[in-house]
Amino acid sequence: MCDDSNASKHSRIVICPFSGQSRQWTNTRENWRKARRSKIDANKDRTDLADYEFFTFDKPSKKRLKERLESCIGPNETIYIFGHCAPGSMSLSNESSASSESITAFALAKELKDEVLLNKNFAGKIKIYGCNSALPSGAKKSFAHSFACIMKLYLYHNCEIHGYAETLVDGYVGAHKIATSDGALVKALNEMIQREEAFGAGIDSKYNEDHSLRPSKFRQKMEISKEIALEFYNGLKSK
């Protein structure tokens, strides 16, 4: 567990793995913070709920993240990696534009291992919170699958890697994250979030109770392909 005030709680650490902060990251961070606080306030009898903690890869935030992860080994810790993704992609991007700052699955794993010193015994979950991060494209593996393989090559054997197989709505609706392939519904829900109609008792109950709108998480099997192993070891040799 962690040696801090969240030691016995279900910690939720959210990482935007970029030096810059996009508008969407800022909006999502505020939406998630409000939703989590609403959930904690509504469940005062539960002592295991902790606020979300948000970090980026800029220098000051990375330093705080390193300190935060120093003794975290799970299993109650969940780390969210926030970014834009596409089926079969090997990278996450800060924004949806082609010129946006991006990070590959290899670079992300290396940052977690070498820069913020994620404990090798970490037994919690790492969720790649990007649209379609669990979807392959033809012969190309999904980002989450590739990342899971690389983490295994770095000897992280105890953690679970999850990806998502749908379009994720930018924020919470009620107490829950939402995902759907219905473009019109995505737009409508995002507008509700922007108007702050998605928090508290005012939310339409059908969005709170419809489990088909909950994000689909897929635990990624760490089956290392020859291609990923070759690229990984070639990268080590080139140092």
C-alpha positions as CSV (number, residue, x, y, z in Angstrom):
1,M,0.0,0.0,0.0
2,C,1.0,3.6,-0.1
3,D,2.7,5.3,2.8
4,D,0.3,8.3,2.8
5,S,-3.2,9.4,3.8
6,N,-4.7,7.2,0.9
7,A,-3.0,4.1,2.2
8,S,-6.2,2.1,2.9
9,K,-8.3,3.7,0.2
10,H,-9.1,2.9,-3.4
11,S,-6.7,5.4,-4.9
12,R,-7.3,6.7,-8.4
13,I,-4.2,8.3,-10.1
14,V,-4.8,9.9,-13.4
15,I,-1.8,10.7,-15.7
16,C,-1.8,12.9,-18.8
17,P,1.6,11.6,-20.2
18,F,2.5,14.9,-21.9
19,S,4.3,18.1,-20.9
20,G,1.5,20.3,-22.3
21,Q,-2.1,20.4,-21.1
22,S,-4.9,20.3,-23.7
23,R,-8.3,21.9,-23.2
24,Q,-9.9,18.5,-23.2
25,W,-7.5,17.3,-20.4
26,T,-8.4,20.4,-18.3
27,N,-12.1,19.8,-18.9
28,T,-11.9,16.1,-18.2
29,R,-9.9,16.7,-15.0
30,E,-12.6,19.1,-13.7
31,N,-15.4,16.8,-14.7
32,W,-13.8,13.8,-13.0
33,R,-13.0,15.8,-9.9
34,K,-16.6,17.0,-9.5
35,A,-18.0,13.6,-10.2
36,R,-15.7,11.9,-7.7
37,R,-16.4,14.5,-5.0
38,S,-20.2,14.0,-5.7
39,K,-19.8,10.2,-5.2
40,I,-17.8,10.6,-2.0
41,D,-20.3,13.1,-0.6
42,A,-23.2,10.7,-1.4
43,N,-21.5,7.7,0.3
44,K,-20.3,9.2,3.6
45,D,-20.5,5.8,5.2
46,R,-17.7,4.6,3.0
47,T,-14.2,5.3,4.2
48,D,-12.4,3.6,1.3
49,L,-13.1,6.3,-1.4
50,A,-10.3,8.8,-2.2
51,D,-10.3,11.8,-4.5
52,Y,-8.8,11.4,-7.9
53,E,-5.2,12.6,-8.1
54,F,-4.0,14.3,-11.4
55,F,-0.5,14.4,-12.8
56,T,1.2,15.3,-16.1
57,F,4.7,14.7,-17.4
58,D,5.8,18.3,-17.1
59,K,8.8,18.5,-14.7
60,P,7.1,19.7,-11.5
61,S,4.2,17.3,-11.8
62,K,6.4,14.4,-12.7
63,K,8.4,15.0,-9.6
64,R,5.2,14.8,-7.5
65,L,4.1,11.7,-9.4
66,K,7.4,10.0,-8.6
67,E,7.0,10.7,-4.9
68,R,3.4,9.5,-5.1
69,L,4.2,6.2,-6.7
70,E,7.3,5.5,-4.6
71,S,5.6,2.9,-2.4
72,C,2.4,2.2,-4.2
73,I,2.1,-1.5,-4.9
74,G,-1.7,-2.1,-5.0
75,P,-3.9,-3.9,-5.3
76,N,-6.4,-1.0,-4.6
77,E,-4.5,1.5,-6.7
78,T,-5.7,2.2,-10.2
79,I,-3.7,4.3,-12.6
80,Y,-5.5,5.9,-15.6
81,I,-3.4,6.9,-18.6
82,F,-5.3,9.7,-20.5
83,G,-4.9,10.3,-24.2
84,H,-6.4,10.1,-27.7
85,C,-6.1,6.7,-29.3
86,A,-7.2,4.8,-32.4
87,P,-7.6,1.1,-33.3
88,G,-4.2,-0.5,-33.9
89,S,-2.3,2.6,-32.9
90,M,1.1,2.4,-31.2
91,S,0.8,5.9,-29.7
92,L,-1.4,8.1,-27.6
93,S,-1.8,11.8,-28.4
94,N,-2.5,14.8,-26.3
95,E,-5.1,16.1,-28.8
96,S,-6.9,14.7,-31.8
97,S,-4.9,16.7,-34.3
98,A,-2.1,15.1,-36.4
99,S,0.4,17.7,-35.1
100,S,-0.3,17.0,-31.4
101,E,2.3,15.8,-28.9
102,S,2.3,12.0,-28.7
103,I,3.9,9.1,-26.9
104,T,4.4,5.6,-28.0
105,A,3.6,2.5,-25.9
106,F,7.4,1.9,-25.6
107,A,8.1,5.4,-24.4
108,L,5.2,5.3,-21.9
109,A,6.4,2.1,-20.4
110,K,10.0,3.4,-20.2
111,E,8.8,6.6,-18.5
112,L,6.9,4.7,-15.9
113,K,9.8,2.4,-15.2
114,D,12.8,4.9,-15.4
115,E,11.4,8.4,-14.7
116,V,8.6,8.0,-12.2
117,L,9.9,4.6,-10.8
118,L,6.7,2.6,-10.8
119,N,7.3,-0.2,-8.3
120,K,8.0,-3.5,-10.1
121,N,5.7,-5.2,-7.6
122,F,2.8,-2.9,-8.5
123,A,-0.3,-5.2,-8.4
124,G,-3.0,-2.7,-9.2
125,K,-4.6,-1.8,-12.6
126,I,-3.3,0.5,-15.3
127,K,-6.2,1.6,-17.6
128,I,-5.4,3.2,-21.0
129,Y,-8.2,5.7,-21.0
130,G,-8.3,6.5,-24.7
131,C,-11.0,5.8,-27.3
132,N,-10.6,2.3,-28.9
133,S,-7.3,1.7,-26.9
134,A,-8.2,-2.0,-26.8
135,L,-9.1,-2.4,-30.5
136,P,-6.6,-3.9,-33.0
137,S,-6.7,-2.9,-36.7
138,G,-6.0,-5.8,-39.0
139,A,-2.7,-7.3,-38.0
140,K,-1.8,-4.4,-35.8
141,K,-2.3,-5.0,-32.1
142,S,-4.2,-2.5,-29.9
143,F,-2.2,0.1,-28.0
144,A,-3.2,-1.5,-24.7
145,H,-2.1,-4.9,-25.9
146,S,1.3,-3.6,-27.0
147,F,1.7,-1.7,-23.8
148,A,0.9,-4.8,-21.7
149,C,3.5,-6.8,-23.6
150,I,6.2,-4.1,-23.1
151,M,5.4,-3.9,-19.4
152,K,5.9,-7.7,-19.1
153,L,9.2,-7.4,-20.9
154,Y,10.1,-4.8,-18.2
155,L,9.2,-7.4,-15.6
156,Y,5.9,-5.9,-14.4
157,H,4.2,-9.3,-13.9
158,N,1.7,-8.4,-11.2
159,C,-0.3,-5.5,-12.6
160,E,-3.4,-5.7,-14.9
161,I,-3.5,-3.6,-18.1
162,H,-6.9,-2.6,-19.4
163,G,-8.0,-0.9,-22.6
164,Y,-11.3,0.4,-23.9
165,A,-13.2,-0.8,-27.0
166,E,-15.5,2.1,-27.6
167,T,-15.7,5.9,-27.9
168,L,-15.3,7.5,-24.5
169,V,-17.5,10.5,-23.5
170,D,-15.4,13.4,-22.2
171,G,-16.4,13.1,-18.5
172,Y,-18.8,11.5,-16.2
173,V,-22.6,11.3,-16.4
174,G,-23.9,10.9,-12.9
175,A,-21.6,8.7,-11.0
176,H,-20.3,6.8,-14.0
177,K,-18.0,7.1,-17.0
178,I,-19.8,6.6,-20.2
179,A,-18.9,5.0,-23.6
180,T,-20.9,4.6,-26.7
181,S,-20.5,4.3,-30.5
182,D,-23.5,6.5,-31.0
183,G,-22.1,9.8,-32.3
184,A,-25.3,11.8,-31.6
185,L,-25.4,10.5,-28.0
186,V,-21.8,11.4,-27.5
187,K,-22.5,14.9,-28.6
188,A,-25.6,15.2,-26.4
189,L,-23.9,13.8,-23.3
190,N,-20.8,16.1,-23.8
191,E,-23.2,19.1,-24.0
192,M,-24.9,18.0,-20.8
193,I,-21.5,17.8,-19.1
194,Q,-20.4,21.2,-20.3
195,R,-23.7,22.7,-18.9
196,E,-23.0,20.9,-15.6
197,E,-26.3,19.0,-16.0
198,A,-24.6,15.7,-15.6
199,F,-23.9,16.0,-11.9
200,G,-26.2,15.4,-8.9
201,A,-29.9,14.5,-8.9
202,G,-30.7,16.4,-12.1
203,I,-29.2,13.7,-14.4
204,D,-31.7,11.6,-16.4
205,S,-31.8,8.3,-14.6
206,K,-31.5,6.3,-17.8
207,Y,-27.9,7.3,-18.2
208,N,-27.1,6.3,-14.7
209,E,-28.8,2.9,-14.9
210,D,-28.1,1.8,-18.5
211,H,-25.1,-0.5,-18.1
212,S,-24.7,-0.7,-21.8
213,L,-23.3,2.8,-21.7
214,R,-20.6,1.9,-19.2
215,P,-17.1,1.8,-20.8
216,S,-16.0,-1.7,-21.9
217,K,-12.7,-2.5,-20.3
218,F,-10.7,-5.4,-21.6
219,R,-7.9,-6.9,-19.6
220,Q,-5.0,-7.3,-22.0
221,K,-3.2,-10.7,-22.1
222,M,0.5,-10.2,-21.9
223,E,1.3,-12.5,-24.9
224,I,4.5,-11.0,-26.3
225,S,4.7,-11.2,-30.1
226,K,8.1,-11.7,-31.8
227,E,7.7,-8.3,-33.4
228,I,7.3,-6.4,-30.1
229,A,10.1,-8.4,-28.5
230,L,12.5,-7.7,-31.4
231,E,11.7,-4.0,-31.3
232,F,12.1,-3.9,-27.5
233,Y,15.5,-5.7,-27.5
234,N,16.8,-3.7,-30.5
235,G,15.9,-0.5,-28.5
236,L,17.9,-1.7,-25.6
237,K,20.9,-2.5,-27.8
238,S,20.8,1.0,-29.4
239,K,21.4,2.8,-26.1
